Amino acid sequence: MSDIKRILVPTDFSATADAALVYAIDLAAKLGASVSLVHVFDDPFVVGGVFSGEYVPMPQEMREEILQDLRRRLADTVAKHGHSELSPQVLIGPTARTIMESAQAANADLIVMGTHGRGGISHVLLGSVAERVVRTAACPVLTVRRGLP
């Protein structure tokens, strides 16, 4: 097994993502690794994910307010866990692809992320960001389900 020195933790601010962050922080402490915390803002008007040719673009002021709120939420998450070295970042793009690109850019040795464990028709219709990352990431991915200490 190779050395794990850089861990990337994507968050959607859910309890499951918090459980993954706690797990990653504990693991990083044992391994002497760093942890990067990211949230991906999937802006359909920037990445071309709009389903129709007719849409009203998000006003720039609204977009900036959303990004500012996301940065604040990341800072709150860092403060909540008491680890100022987490290096939080808000990224923009399609969620799964942006997580993988971020991991590659950061030379992450491991991605630790929460999974909501959807099943049935919900999984078929919504899919899973964690599943897409697991299938296509260049580094190992550890998924954490809610309910872990």
Z-matrix of the N, CA and C atoms (Angstrom, degrees):
N
C 1 1.441
C 2 1.529 1 108.47
N 3 1.315 2 115.91 1 134.48
C 4 1.454 3 120.18 2 -179.50
C 5 1.523 4 110.94 3 -78.18
N 6 1.325 5 115.53 4 162.83
C 7 1.459 6 120.52 5 179.46
C 8 1.520 7 110.55 6 -69.44
N 9 1.314 8 115.67 7 139.47
C 10 1.456 9 121.47 8 175.82
C 11 1.520 10 106.69 9 -104.61
N 12 1.331 11 115.29 10 111.55
C 13 1.466 12 121.09 11 -177.95
C 14 1.534 13 112.26 12 -114.54
N 15 1.339 14 116.90 13 -24.57
C 16 1.462 15 121.51 14 -177.83
C 17 1.524 16 109.47 15 -132.84
N 18 1.334 17 115.21 16 122.57
C 19 1.464 18 121.42 17 -179.74
C 20 1.525 19 108.31 18 -116.51
N 21 1.318 20 115.92 19 130.74
C 22 1.464 21 121.86 20 176.16
C 23 1.523 22 108.70 21 -104.38
N 24 1.332 23 116.32 22 131.51
C 25 1.463 24 121.64 23 179.16
C 26 1.523 25 108.89 24 -123.97
N 27 1.335 26 117.73 25 106.89
C 28 1.462 27 120.06 26 173.40
C 29 1.532 28 109.21 27 -79.13
N 30 1.328 29 116.33 28 144.33
C 31 1.463 30 119.35 29 178.10
C 32 1.517 31 111.34 30 -131.82
N 33 1.320 32 114.72 31 144.91
C 34 1.464 33 120.95 32 170.42
C 35 1.531 34 108.47 33 -116.17
N 36 1.330 35 115.79 34 14.58
C 37 1.467 36 124.75 35 177.26
C 38 1.526 37 112.86 36 70.33
N 39 1.312 38 118.44 37 15.83
C 40 1.464 39 122.03 38 178.72
C 41 1.534 40 109.84 39 -86.43
N 42 1.323 41 115.48 40 167.78
C 43 1.462 42 120.69 41 176.08
C 44 1.522 43 110.56 42 -61.32
N 45 1.313 44 116.51 43 -35.12
C 46 1.462 45 121.11 44 179.13
C 47 1.528 46 110.60 45 -66.44
N 48 1.316 47 116.63 46 -41.91
C 49 1.466 48 120.40 47 177.70
C 50 1.530 49 110.06 48 -65.56
N 51 1.334 50 117.43 49 -37.80
C 52 1.464 51 120.47 50 176.50
C 53 1.528 52 111.01 51 -63.23
N 54 1.328 53 116.94 52 -40.47
C 55 1.469 54 120.36 53 177.44
C 56 1.535 55 110.34 54 -62.08
N 57 1.329 56 116.80 55 -39.60
C 58 1.465 57 120.63 56 178.07
C 59 1.527 58 110.61 57 -65.66
N 60 1.319 59 116.83 58 -39.24
C 61 1.464 60 120.46 59 179.03
C 62 1.523 61 111.11 60 -64.72
N 63 1.318 62 117.12 61 -44.66
C 64 1.466 63 120.83 62 177.74
C 65 1.529 64 109.96 63 -59.35
N 66 1.323 65 115.77 64 -44.14
C 67 1.462 66 120.44 65 179.08
C 68 1.528 67 110.19 66 -61.16
N 69 1.335 68 116.51 67 -45.54
C 70 1.468 69 120.90 68 -178.68
C 71 1.526 70 111.39 69 -64.51
N 72 1.333 71 117.77 70 -40.56
C 73 1.463 72 121.21 71 178.77
C 74 1.519 73 110.40 72 -62.65
N 75 1.332 74 116.88 73 -45.04
C 76 1.464 75 120.80 74 178.40
C 77 1.530 76 111.31 75 -62.74
N 78 1.320 77 115.94 76 -44.33
C 79 1.461 78 120.75 77 179.14
C 80 1.526 79 110.67 78 -63.21
N 81 1.324 80 116.35 79 -44.32
C 82 1.469 81 120.79 80 -179.95
C 83 1.525 82 111.21 81 -61.07
N 84 1.324 83 116.82 82 -39.70
C 85 1.466 84 120.45 83 179.16
C 86 1.526 85 110.78 84 -62.03
N 87 1.319 86 116.48 85 -40.04
C 88 1.468 87 120.66 86 179.91
C 89 1.518 88 112.41 87 -70.80
N 90 1.336 89 116.26 88 -31.70
C 91 1.463 90 120.60 89 -175.31
C 92 1.525 91 113.38 90 -98.67
N 93 1.316 92 117.35 91 -8.32
C 94 1.459 93 120.48 92 -175.43
C 95 1.520 94 111.73 93 70.35
N 96 1.328 95 115.98 94 34.23
C 97 1.470 96 121.88 95 -177.12
C 98 1.529 97 110.48 96 -100.93
N 99 1.326 98 115.54 97 163.25
C 100 1.457 99 121.25 98 173.95
C 101 1.521 100 109.08 99 -98.47
N 102 1.335 101 115.91 100 157.06
C 103 1.459 102 121.63 101 179.80
C 104 1.523 103 109.26 102 -124.04
N 105 1.312 104 115.67 103 129.57
C 106 1.466 105 121.98 104 173.29
C 107 1.521 106 107.76 105 -110.47
N 108 1.322 107 115.98 106 131.80
C 109 1.460 108 122.67 107 -178.80
C 110 1.521 109 108.37 108 -109.49
N 111 1.334 110 117.23 109 125.00
C 112 1.465 111 120.45 110 -179.19
C 113 1.520 112 111.06 111 -129.90
N 114 1.321 113 114.62 112 148.86
C 115 1.460 114 121.64 113 169.36
C 116 1.520 115 106.56 114 -125.66
N 117 1.322 116 116.74 115 135.85
C 118 1.458 117 120.66 116 -179.53
C 119 1.520 118 109.22 117 -105.20
N 120 1.329 119 114.93 118 123.36
C 121 1.457 120 122.46 119 174.66
C 122 1.520 121 106.43 120 -94.65
N 123 1.309 122 115.80 121 110.50
C 124 1.470 123 121.64 122 -177.78
C 125 1.525 124 108.19 123 -88.74
N 126 1.337 125 115.47 124 87.31
C 127 1.457 126 122.34 125 -178.36
C 128 1.521 127 108.74 126 -88.56
N 129 1.341 128 118.42 127 104.16
C 130 1.466 129 120.75 128 -173.80
C 131 1.528 130 113.75 129 -64.48
N 132 1.313 131 117.38 130 -22.31
C 133 1.459 132 119.52 131 -179.03
C 134 1.521 133 111.75 132 -80.45
N 135 1.320 134 116.63 133 -20.78
C 136 1.458 135 120.86 134 177.95
C 137 1.519 136 110.71 135 -86.76
N 138 1.327 137 117.11 136 -39.24
C 139 1.460 138 120.70 137 -173.33
C 140 1.517 139 113.80 138 -98.09
N 141 1.304 140 118.30 139 2.90
C 142 1.461 141 120.09 140 176.05
C 143 1.511 142 114.65 141 76.67
N 144 1.324 143 117.89 142 27.56
C 145 1.450 144 120.60 143 -178.59
C 146 1.510 145 113.69 144 -93.75
N 147 1.303 146 118.09 145 14.66
C 148 1.463 147 121.27 146 -178.44
C 149 1.523 148 109.03 147 -73.56
N 150 1.327 149 116.75 148 134.96
C 151 1.458 150 121.93 149 -175.76
C 152 1.522 151 113.29 150 -80.91
N 153 1.302 152 117.56 151 -17.54
C 154 1.453 153 120.95 152 -175.45
C 155 1.520 154 109.51 153 -125.57
N 156 1.313 155 116.40 154 153.79
C 157 1.445 156 120.88 155 176.58
C 158 1.517 157 111.84 156 -73.84
N 159 1.320 158 116.97 157 -16.71
C 160 1.454 159 120.84 158 -179.53
C 161 1.520 160 109.59 159 -109.65
N 162 1.304 161 115.13 160 116.43
C 163 1.450 162 120.02 161 178.48
C 164 1.525 163 108.38 162 -152.27
N 165 1.302 164 114.13 163 162.26
C 166 1.454 165 120.06 164 175.87
C 167 1.522 166 106.25 165 -106.72
N 168 1.326 167 117.71 166 115.52
C 169 1.459 168 118.89 167 -178.90
C 170 1.523 169 111.33 168 -61.62
N 171 1.314 170 115.40 169 149.37
C 172 1.449 171 120.68 170 177.88
C 173 1.534 172 108.39 171 -66.38
N 174 1.310 173 117.87 172 129.36
C 175 1.466 174 119.39 173 177.44
C 176 1.535 175 110.49 174 -58.41
N 177 1.315 176 116.30 175 141.23
C 178 1.465 177 121.54 176 -177.67
C 179 1.530 178 111.95 177 -55.99
N 180 1.328 179 116.97 178 -38.52
C 181 1.468 180 120.40 179 179.97
C 182 1.530 181 110.81 180 -62.94
N 183 1.335 182 116.06 181 -41.86
C 184 1.458 183 120.56 182 179.28
C 185 1.527 184 110.63 183 -64.84
N 186 1.324 185 115.54 184 -44.16
C 187 1.464 186 120.78 185 179.57
C 188 1.530 187 109.75 186 -60.16
N 189 1.314 188 117.90 187 -44.44
C 190 1.460 189 122.09 188 179.47
C 191 1.529 190 111.12 189 -64.22
N 192 1.341 191 116.92 190 -38.58
C 193 1.468 192 120.30 191 176.76
C 194 1.525 193 110.80 192 -62.81
N 195 1.324 194 116.72 193 -42.25
C 196 1.464 195 121.15 194 178.86
C 197 1.522 196 110.06 195 -62.90
N 198 1.322 197 116.76 196 -47.58
C 199 1.469 198 120.34 197 -179.69
C 200 1.525 199 111.25 198 -63.12
N 201 1.328 200 117.12 199 -39.63
C 202 1.462 201 120.85 200 178.03
C 203 1.532 202 110.28 201 -63.80
N 204 1.331 203 116.68 202 -41.93
C 205 1.462 204 120.83 203 178.04
C 206 1.527 205 110.95 204 -63.43
N 207 1.320 206 117.04 205 -41.53
C 208 1.468 207 120.39 206 178.62
C 209 1.525 208 111.09 207 -63.34
N 210 1.327 209 117.10 208 -41.44
C 211 1.475 210 120.59 209 178.00
C 212 1.532 211 110.28 210 -62.86
N 213 1.343 212 115.97 211 -40.15
C 214 1.468 213 119.82 212 178.09
C 215 1.525 214 110.88 213 -63.92
N 216 1.340 215 115.82 214 -42.95
C 217 1.472 216 119.78 215 179.65
C 218 1.530 217 111.19 216 -63.65
N 219 1.330 218 116.41 217 -38.06
C 220 1.469 219 119.43 218 176.35
C 221 1.525 220 110.30 219 -64.34
N 222 1.326 221 116.82 220 -44.73
C 223 1.467 222 120.44 221 178.59
C 224 1.529 223 110.50 222 -61.13
N 225 1.317 224 117.38 223 -40.10
C 226 1.464 225 121.55 224 177.06
C 227 1.533 226 110.73 225 -62.88
N 228 1.314 227 116.42 226 -40.28
C 229 1.470 228 120.81 227 179.05
C 230 1.526 229 110.12 228 -64.23
N 231 1.320 230 116.82 229 -43.56
C 232 1.462 231 121.01 230 177.76
C 233 1.524 232 109.80 231 -61.20
N 234 1.331 233 117.22 232 -47.26
C 235 1.467 234 121.41 233 -179.71
C 236 1.533 235 111.05 234 -62.26
N 237 1.327 236 116.00 235 -39.98
C 238 1.472 237 121.14 236 -179.46
C 239 1.526 238 111.46 237 -60.09
N 240 1.322 239 115.73 238 -36.18
C 241 1.460 240 119.83 239 -177.80
C 242 1.523 241 112.40 240 -94.23
N 243 1.349 242 117.11 241 -3.91
C 244 1.452 243 121.42 242 173.74
C 245 1.522 244 115.15 243 67.36
N 246 1.312 245 116.78 244 30.09
C 247 1.465 246 120.11 245 -179.03
C 248 1.524 247 109.91 246 -127.68
N 249 1.318 248 116.10 247 89.67
C 250 1.464 249 120.33 248 -177.30
C 251 1.524 250 112.62 249 -66.91
N 252 1.317 251 117.65 250 -16.12
C 253 1.468 252 121.01 251 -178.84
C 254 1.532 253 113.47 252 -84.57
N 255 1.312 254 118.57 253 10.01
C 256 1.464 255 121.09 254 -177.14
C 257 1.525 256 114.15 255 -69.90
N 258 1.290 257 119.67 256 -16.36
C 259 1.468 258 124.90 257 -179.02
C 260 1.533 259 112.89 258 48.96
N 261 1.353 260 116.14 259 71.64
C 262 1.467 261 120.13 260 -179.29
C 263 1.528 262 112.41 261 -74.00
N 264 1.321 263 115.27 262 147.14
C 265 1.461 264 120.80 263 -178.55
C 266 1.522 265 110.20 264 -147.45
N 267 1.331 266 116.43 265 138.28
C 268 1.461 267 121.83 266 171.09
C 269 1.520 268 106.65 267 -99.73
N 270 1.319 269 116.12 268 125.48
C 271 1.460 270 122.46 269 179.21
C 272 1.520 271 109.07 270 -113.71
N 273 1.319 272 116.73 271 156.66
C 274 1.461 273 120.97 272 -178.74
C 275 1.517 274 109.17 273 -122.54
N 276 1.338 275 115.98 274 128.76
C 277 1.454 276 120.63 275 177.63
C 278 1.512 277 110.90 276 153.39
N 279 1.338 278 116.12 277 -176.35
C 280 1.465 279 119.95 278 175.68
C 281 1.536 280 108.67 279 -63.75
N 282 1.300 281 117.13 280 131.49
C 283 1.459 282 121.56 281 -166.82
C 284 1.524 283 114.65 282 -54.83
N 285 1.321 284 118.47 283 -60.88
C 286 1.466 285 120.38 284 -175.38
C 287 1.527 286 111.36 285 -61.39
N 288 1.318 287 116.85 286 -47.07
C 289 1.470 288 119.90 287 -178.47
C 290 1.527 289 111.08 288 -63.20
N 291 1.321 290 117.16 289 -40.10
C 292 1.461 291 120.65 290 -178.81
C 293 1.530 292 111.07 291 -67.87
N 294 1.316 293 117.37 292 -36.70
C 295 1.467 294 120.67 293 175.89
C 296 1.529 295 109.50 294 -61.40
N 297 1.324 296 116.60 295 -46.27
C 298 1.465 297 119.94 296 -178.87
C 299 1.524 298 111.72 297 -65.52
N 300 1.331 299 116.65 298 -41.65
C 301 1.468 300 120.26 299 178.36
C 302 1.529 301 110.97 300 -64.20
N 303 1.326 302 116.31 301 -39.00
C 304 1.453 303 120.64 302 178.35
C 305 1.524 304 110.94 303 -64.72
N 306 1.319 305 116.23 304 -41.64
C 307 1.466 306 120.39 305 178.14
C 308 1.527 307 110.68 306 -61.84
N 309 1.322 308 116.65 307 -42.79
C 310 1.459 309 119.98 308 178.62
C 311 1.523 310 110.95 309 -65.51
N 312 1.330 311 117.13 310 -45.32
C 313 1.465 312 121.06 311 -178.89
C 314 1.531 313 111.51 312 -62.08
N 315 1.330 314 116.87 313 -34.66
C 316 1.465 315 121.83 314 -179.21
C 317 1.527 316 112.25 315 -87.54
N 318 1.326 317 116.69 316 0.01
C 319 1.477 318 121.18 317 -175.07
C 320 1.527 319 110.91 318 54.46
N 321 1.327 320 116.05 319 41.20
C 322 1.463 321 120.84 320 -179.72
C 323 1.523 322 109.92 321 -65.48
N 324 1.309 323 114.56 322 139.04
C 325 1.462 324 121.10 323 177.42
C 326 1.520 325 111.16 324 -92.32
N 327 1.352 326 116.24 325 -15.97
C 328 1.459 327 121.57 326 -176.72
C 329 1.520 328 109.09 327 -158.17
N 330 1.325 329 115.55 328 140.95
C 331 1.464 330 121.96 329 170.83
C 332 1.522 331 106.25 330 -110.20
N 333 1.325 332 116.79 331 128.57
C 334 1.467 333 121.36 332 176.05
C 335 1.529 334 105.90 333 -117.57
N 336 1.326 335 115.71 334 119.58
C 337 1.465 336 118.44 335 -176.91
C 338 1.518 337 111.57 336 -142.89
N 339 1.311 338 114.21 337 153.24
C 340 1.453 339 120.21 338 177.42
C 341 1.509 340 110.79 339 -78.56
N 342 1.313 341 114.63 340 153.53
C 343 1.460 342 120.49 341 173.44
C 344 1.520 343 107.47 342 -131.58
N 345 1.313 344 115.26 343 137.04
C 346 1.462 345 119.78 344 -177.44
C 347 1.520 346 112.07 345 -83.41
N 348 1.323 347 117.27 346 -10.95
C 349 1.454 348 120.67 347 175.89
C 350 1.507 349 114.19 348 63.73
N 351 1.341 350 116.42 349 37.75
C 352 1.468 351 118.81 350 177.29
C 353 1.527 352 109.07 351 -62.60
N 354 1.296 353 114.65 352 149.39
C 355 1.457 354 119.65 353 176.70
C 356 1.511 355 110.25 354 -133.72
N 357 1.299 356 115.62 355 177.04
C 358 1.453 357 121.48 356 174.14
C 359 1.505 358 114.70 357 58.87
N 360 1.317 359 115.79 358 -142.03
C 361 1.454 360 121.82 359 -174.64
C 362 1.527 361 111.57 360 -66.47
N 363 1.337 362 117.21 361 -31.43
C 364 1.465 363 120.85 362 177.57
C 365 1.529 364 110.41 363 -59.98
N 366 1.334 365 116.52 364 -42.46
C 367 1.466 366 120.48 365 179.11
C 368 1.524 367 110.76 366 -67.86
N 369 1.317 368 116.45 367 -41.43
C 370 1.464 369 120.48 368 -179.95
C 371 1.523 370 110.90 369 -62.74
N 372 1.330 371 116.98 370 -43.86
C 373 1.458 372 120.51 371 -177.19
C 374 1.522 373 113.04 372 -77.29
N 375 1.324 374 117.12 373 -41.68
C 376 1.455 375 120.57 374 -174.30
C 377 1.519 376 113.26 375 -95.53
N 378 1.327 377 116.77 376 -23.76
C 379 1.455 378 118.89 377 -176.11
C 380 1.513 379 109.49 378 68.13
N 381 1.297 380 115.90 379 -166.63
C 382 1.447 381 120.45 380 -178.33
C 383 1.520 382 109.25 381 -145.18
N 384 1.306 383 115.62 382 124.25
C 385 1.461 384 119.50 383 175.91
C 386 1.520 385 108.63 384 -61.16
N 387 1.338 386 116.91 385 -44.53
C 388 1.464 387 120.31 386 -179.71
C 389 1.531 388 111.16 387 -58.41
N 390 1.323 389 116.30 388 -41.89
C 391 1.465 390 119.69 389 -179.99
C 392 1.525 391 111.02 390 -62.82
N 393 1.334 392 117.12 391 -43.33
C 394 1.467 393 119.95 392 179.03
C 395 1.518 394 111.30 393 -64.27
N 396 1.327 395 116.90 394 -39.44
C 397 1.465 396 120.11 395 178.60
C 398 1.528 397 109.88 396 -66.14
N 399 1.317 398 117.37 397 -45.10
C 400 1.471 399 121.04 398 178.72
C 401 1.526 400 110.86 399 -57.39
N 402 1.330 401 116.30 400 -43.66
C 403 1.472 402 119.89 401 -176.98
C 404 1.519 403 113.94 402 -70.36
N 405 1.327 404 118.07 403 -27.37
C 406 1.461 405 118.44 404 -169.54
C 407 1.527 406 115.80 405 -123.61
N 408 1.316 407 119.22 406 -4.85
C 409 1.466 408 120.63 407 -178.29
C 410 1.524 409 111.28 408 -68.87
N 411 1.320 410 115.11 409 148.77
C 412 1.456 411 121.39 410 179.51
C 413 1.527 412 111.91 411 -81.12
N 414 1.325 413 117.54 412 -16.56
C 415 1.465 414 121.04 413 179.09
C 416 1.530 415 108.83 414 -118.68
N 417 1.330 416 117.31 415 168.15
C 418 1.468 417 119.43 416 177.82
C 419 1.529 418 111.89 417 -61.87
N 420 1.339 419 115.20 418 150.12
C 421 1.461 420 122.07 419 178.91
C 422 1.520 421 107.81 420 -126.72
N 423 1.328 422 115.44 421 127.85
C 424 1.453 423 121.73 422 176.99
C 425 1.519 424 106.85 423 -109.21
N 426 1.324 425 117.20 424 121.89
C 427 1.465 426 120.18 425 179.33
C 428 1.520 427 109.33 426 -102.62
N 429 1.338 428 114.43 427 142.38
C 430 1.452 429 121.61 428 -178.12
C 431 1.514 430 108.16 429 -123.48
N 432 1.320 431 116.37 430 127.64
C 433 1.460 432 120.28 431 176.92
C 434 1.502 433 109.55 432 -92.68
N 435 1.324 434 116.09 433 156.56
C 436 1.466 435 119.69 434 -179.65
C 437 1.525 436 110.00 435 -62.63
N 438 1.312 437 114.02 436 160.04
C 439 1.462 438 119.41 437 178.91
C 440 1.509 439 113.55 438 96.13
N 441 1.338 440 117.35 439 -5.53
C 442 1.451 441 118.57 440 175.96
C 443 1.519 442 108.68 441 -80.39
N 444 1.334 443 116.68 442 149.49
C 445 1.471 444 118.72 443 -179.26
C 446 1.506 445 112.21 444 -67.28
